[in-house]
Amino acid sequence: MSSPNPSAFATDVFKLVTGTTFAQLIVVLASPLLTRLYGPEAFGFLTIFTSISSILGVIACMRYELAIMLPKTDEEAANLLGLCLLCVAVVSGLTIPALYIGGDALVSLLGAPGLAPYLTLIPPFVFINGVFLALNYWNSRTRHFGRLSVARVTSTFATIGTQLGAGFAGYATGGSLIGANLVGVSISTGALGGQIWRDDRVLLCRSISRQGMISGLKRYKKFPLIDSSSALLNTVSWQLPAFLLAAFFSPAVVGFYALGFRMLQLPMSLIGSSIAQVFFQRASEARSDGTLPLLVENVFRVLVVIGIFPVLTVTIVGPELFAVIFGDVWVEAGLYAQILSIWAFVWFISSPLSTIWIVLEKQEFGIRVTLLNFITRIISLVLGGISGSPVVALLLFAMSGFFVYGYLNVKLMVLSGVKLAVTLGHAFSALRLFCPSGIILIGLKWIDADPLLLFISTCILGFSYYLYVINTNSDLKKVVSGLI
């Protein structure tokens, strides 16, 4: 393997960020229309459906997709890709009888009987999403990051276009949102698969064999035995808010939570996931030549600088921004986002770096952290549910998440060899950068400024903040310079 190259890292991130940013821009522009066409309950049904599918989807490849990055030869990696596709077919097939037997009981338990007609879409959703996941990691191995940009953009166009079309046609239901998502993931999988087949079919057809897949299954057995358990537990813990908020309250509350959390995820969606995709590939190389601490420190600094402005802005003026952007009916979603914002920030930092567990082969520690996260989440949400207040439930949820992910960040730095004093210095430096904007927003809110004025001020301050950051941060500048 070649040694890590900062310029190449920035270039690969840029390729992913370009497509991801364009795709997310479409989502952002369409969201004010969608929230005026579809009510909170419809978004709640979509969220519950997605939560069920995500739990099944995370084990669709039995986590062998992560192993695709590791072999020295493409032939061995190709057999792992074949193994992943075989696993996807088996897992998605098993969901059919499972949902036939227990589907009605499941939606009744979740307080969403209206979701029952759409459970039949879960098996194809799991299958198509699993295929995309496997192809995604093969694509990362071959470093054709531009393909992912194309796939994401086509998926977003298809999903949003279908959702808007159904809404304007008078079919603004949860089923329309669910069906549109299936259309989007189908098109993106077809687009990515078509490009891979066009370029790599000779290698894949020559390399994949029964014996090769069996060899890969045995060689990387730690992934299904250990990492799949951790990933499944982690996914279930992520979906707990949707399940428990629905069970204790209503799908509408889930819809408010979903929109609030979705907006908090934007920094991760825009650039964090792209950094994570490239970081995983670079970290494997950096570990070999001893540059892992430097790589982790640089990525940490970039993540803090990117994430701190939107998160703290929502902390200060979340409800007002949501009222202006999405309509008055979604003010409660802004309140939920305000509650979750600080937790979302520490999660945003740790998420791209968490592949270090795999690079360092520390999956055992990862599953312990995931178990702690699961336990604290379920306790906080159940206590909040018993209290009868979704606000209390989310406050407890956010507090537990802040401490768990804060601990996780510390542990990631220690294992990577990065000094904690250095990371704290980067965090405080980013906080100082935000302070002028924060003071202005707090002042405007204190004088009870009009929500529209708060929104305009936030846009101006955000533009100024990121313009300054890009011009003073060499790592971010390398990514943006790819545009010129």
C-alpha positions, 0 to 999 in steps of 0.5 A: 500500500502507498503511504497516506497523502494529505492532498489525495485524502482531500481530493477523495473527500472532495469527490464524495462531498461534491455529490453528497453536498448536491444531494443534500442541497436538494433535500434541504430545498425540498424539505420546506415543501415536503413539511407543508405537504406531509404531516408529522404522522406521515414522517413518523410512519416513514421513520418507523419503517426505516428503523425496522429496515435499518435493523435488518439491513445492518446484518444483511451482509453479516458485516463482511462488507467491512472486510472488503477493504482489508485484503492485499489482493483484489481477487480476495476482495472480490470473493468477499463481495460475492460472499456479501451478495450471497448473505444479502439474498439469504437475510432478506429472504428470511425476513419474508416469513418473519414479517408474515408471522409477527408483522401485525404484533410488531406494528401493534406494539409500536402503536402504528397499526397504519404501517401494516400494509407497508411491511411487505416492502421491507424485504425488497428494501433490505435486499436492495440496500444490502446490495448497495452497501456491499458495492459501496465498500468495493467502490471505496476499495477501488477508490472510484469515489466519483461513482458514489457521488453519482449514485447519491445524486440519482437516489436523491432526485428519484426519492424527492421527485417521487415524494413531491409528485405524490404529495402534489397529486393528493397522496401525502401519506406515509406510504408515499414517503416509504415508496419513494425511498424504495424507488430512490435506493433502487435507482442508486443501487442500479447506477452504482452496480452498473458502473462497477459491472462496466469497469470491473466485471472481468476481474469479478468474473475471473476471481469469484469462486465457491472456494474463494468465498469459503476462504473469505468466510473463514478468514474474516469470521470475526466480523459476523461473530463479533462486529455484527453483534456490535453493529446490530446492537448499535443500530437497535440503540439508534432506532430506540427513540423512534420505537419508544416514542411511538410506543409511549406517545404517537407516530406524530411525536416520532415525526417531530423527532425525525425532522429535528434529528435529520436537520442535526445530521446535516453536517454529518450527511454533507461532509462527515460521512464523506470524511468517514468513507475516505478515513477508513481507507486511509487509516489502514495505510496510516497504521502501517507507516505510523502516521495514524495519530497525525491523521486522526488529529487532523480529521478531529480538528476538521470535524470540530470546526465544521460541526460547531456552528450549526449545532450551537446555532440550533441550541440557541435559536432552534424553534425559531429557525424551524418555524420559518423554514418548515412552518409553524406546525414544526416548532416542536421539532425545533425544540427537540433539535435544540434539546439534542444538539449538544449530544449530536455534536459529540456524536458527529465527532466520533462517528467518522473516527469510529472505524478505528476499532476495525483498523486496530482490530479492537472490535471487542471494545467497540461492542462494550461501548455499544452495549453501554450506549444501548443500556443508557438509551433504553433507560433514559427513554423508558423513564421519559416515557413513564413521565408522560413527556417527550421533552423529558424523554429526549432530555434524558436521552441527550444527557446519556448520549453526551456522556457516552459519546464524550467517553468514546471520543476520549478513548478514540484519541487515546487508542490512536495516540493523540494527546487529549490536551491537543484535542481540547485545544482544537475544541476550544479554538473552534468555540472561540471562533463561534463566540461572535456569532453566538453573542449576536444570536443570543442578543437578537433572541433576548430582544425577542427579534422576529424569527425571520430576522433570526433566520436571515442573521443566521444565514449571514453569520454562517456564511461569514463563519465558513468563509473564514474557516475555509480560508484559515484551515489548510485541510478544508481549503484543500477540499474546497480548492478542488472546485477551482 
